[in-house]
Amino acid sequence: MSRVANKTARLQEIEALLFAHPEGMTQTEIARRLGVNRSTISRNLPDLQAPVYEENGRLHLDRKGYLLSLRLSLHEALSLHLAARLLATNLDRQNAHASTALRKISQALQPIAPQLGRHILGSADEIDELARYDNPTYMRVLEALTEGWATGRKVQVWHRKNLAEPLAAYQFAPYYIEPGSAGRSTYAIGLREPPGLVRTLKIERIEQAELTADPYSIPPNFDPFELLADAWGIWYTEEEPVDVVLKFSPRVAGRVQETHWHRSQQVELLADGSLLWRGRVAAVQEMIPWIRGWGADVEALEPEELRQALIEEVKKLAGIYQRNEE
């Protein structure tokens, strides 16, 4: 292998090492890993294309400015377009980084699928237009949480549980970030200190976030997919999931049947054309807005507490409309 090829390979290895070590590495550590002299690393660093900075004698990859090399097929690019469309139409806050990513995909598609590229570019413009009306605090908070999650550093957050609660400040170690279409919001799951317990924070309720230098590690037994497996959306519980049985009228049975609403669902079409929907859900109250949306075309059969909660809502609604008619 020629010296140029050796140098090219070495630059790629340096970049890969720094990417794998968010805590940073010294030039001596990199040289030892690659089996070369430290002076060789010093000579190669100016030719590194990746954004690198030095802090306290350690080299770090600037992850905010780092560009990933990614090759996508036509169908993979379309999948990302659909994901971004869901983001734009299902979340209350827009992500300006999504529009940037879509523009890059659009540019890459121009030679092979110009029509698809134009539509993806239109989606990017739409996200940017919607983002104009967002509070810029949301993006700053999301970026701080993302960088903390990527580099394993805790984030100091100022969070309000609800509008009636005072602002609380504490450290938060992000374990996972999850969108929730039901509430049109984005959530961060992680360790809150105090009280030193895993909590879920609605990102829209974080008013400020600052990245700290304090490191953390995600526990090896933390599995967000297992944690949220029984959730209807984002709510989970340590208790056993609850059996839910709903009966949908013949008028909407087909619409209900054509969508897979929950991983545990089972459907049964009855002789009269109505449909029984069964599932095991972690927090039944999270289903109520969805059930309410079907109006009189659905009846909650189980559990009893869900049935009673909906009966009380129906009584309150009837009272409101009766007063309005008087």
Rosetta blueprint (number, residue, H / E / L):
1 M L
2 S L
3 R H
4 V H
5 A H
6 N H
7 K H
8 T H
9 A H
10 R H
11 L H
12 Q H
13 E H
14 I H
15 E H
16 A H
17 L H
18 L H
19 F H
20 A H
21 H L
22 P L
23 E L
24 G L
25 M E
26 T L
27 Q H
28 T H
29 E H
30 I H
31 A H
32 R H
33 R H
34 L H
35 G L
36 V L
37 N L
38 R H
39 S H
40 T H
41 I H
42 S H
43 R H
44 N H
45 L H
46 P H
47 D H
48 L L
49 Q L
50 A L
51 P L
52 V E
53 Y E
54 E E
55 E E
56 N L
57 G L
58 R E
59 L E
60 H E
61 L E
62 D L
63 R L
64 K L
65 G L
66 Y L
67 L L
68 L L
69 S L
70 L L
71 R L
72 L L
73 S L
74 L H
75 H H
76 E H
77 A H
78 L H
79 S H
80 L H
81 H H
82 L H
83 A H
84 A H
85 R H
86 L H
87 L H
88 A H
89 T H
90 N H
91 L L
92 D L
93 R L
94 Q L
95 N L
96 A H
97 H H
98 A H
99 S H
100 T H
101 A H
102 L H
103 R H
104 K H
105 I H
106 S H
107 Q H
108 A H
109 L H
110 Q L
111 P L
112 I L
113 A L
114 P H
115 Q H
116 L H
117 G H
118 R H
119 H H
120 I H
121 L H
122 G H
123 S H
124 A H
125 D H
126 E H
127 I H
128 D H
129 E H
130 L H
131 A H
132 R L
133 Y L
134 D L
135 N L
136 P H
137 T H
138 Y H
139 M H
140 R H
141 V H
142 L H
143 E H
144 A H
145 L H
146 T H
147 E H
148 G H
149 W H
150 A H
151 T H
152 G L
153 R E
154 K E
155 V E
156 Q E
157 V E
158 W E
159 H E
160 R L
161 K L
162 N L
163 L L
164 A L
165 E L
166 P L
167 L L
168 A E
169 A E
170 Y E
171 Q E
172 F E
173 A E
174 P E
175 Y E
176 Y E
177 I E
178 E E
179 P E
180 G E
181 S L
182 A L
183 G L
184 R L
185 S E
186 T E
187 Y E
188 A E
189 I E
190 G E
191 L E
192 R E
193 E E
194 P L
195 P L
196 G L
197 L E
198 V E
199 R E
200 T E
201 L E
202 K E
203 I H
204 E H
205 R H
206 I E
207 E E
208 Q E
209 A E
210 E E
211 L E
212 T E
213 A E
214 D E
215 P E
216 Y L
217 S L
218 I L
219 P L
220 P L
221 N L
222 F L
223 D L
224 P H
225 F H
226 E H
227 L H
228 L L
229 A L
230 D L
231 A L
232 W L
233 G L
234 I L
235 W L
236 Y L
237 T L
238 E L
239 E L
240 E L
241 P L
242 V E
243 D E
244 V E
245 V E
246 L E
247 K E
248 F E
249 S L
250 P H
251 R H
252 V H
253 A H
254 G H
255 R H
256 V H
257 Q H
258 E L
259 T L
260 H L
261 W L
262 H L
263 R L
264 S L
265 Q L
266 Q E
267 V E
268 E E
269 L E
270 L L
271 A L
272 D L
273 G L
274 S L
275 L E
276 L E
277 W E
278 R E
279 G E
280 R E
281 V E
282 A L
283 A L
284 V H
285 Q H
286 E H
287 M H
288 I H
289 P H
290 W H
291 I H
292 R H
293 G L
294 W L
295 G H
296 A H
297 D H
298 V E
299 E E
300 A E
301 L E
302 E E
303 P L
304 E H
305 E H
306 L H
307 R H
308 Q H
309 A H
310 L H
311 I H
312 E H
313 E H
314 V H
315 K H
316 K H
317 L H
318 A H
319 G H
320 I H
321 Y H
322 Q H
323 R H
324 N H
325 E H
326 E L
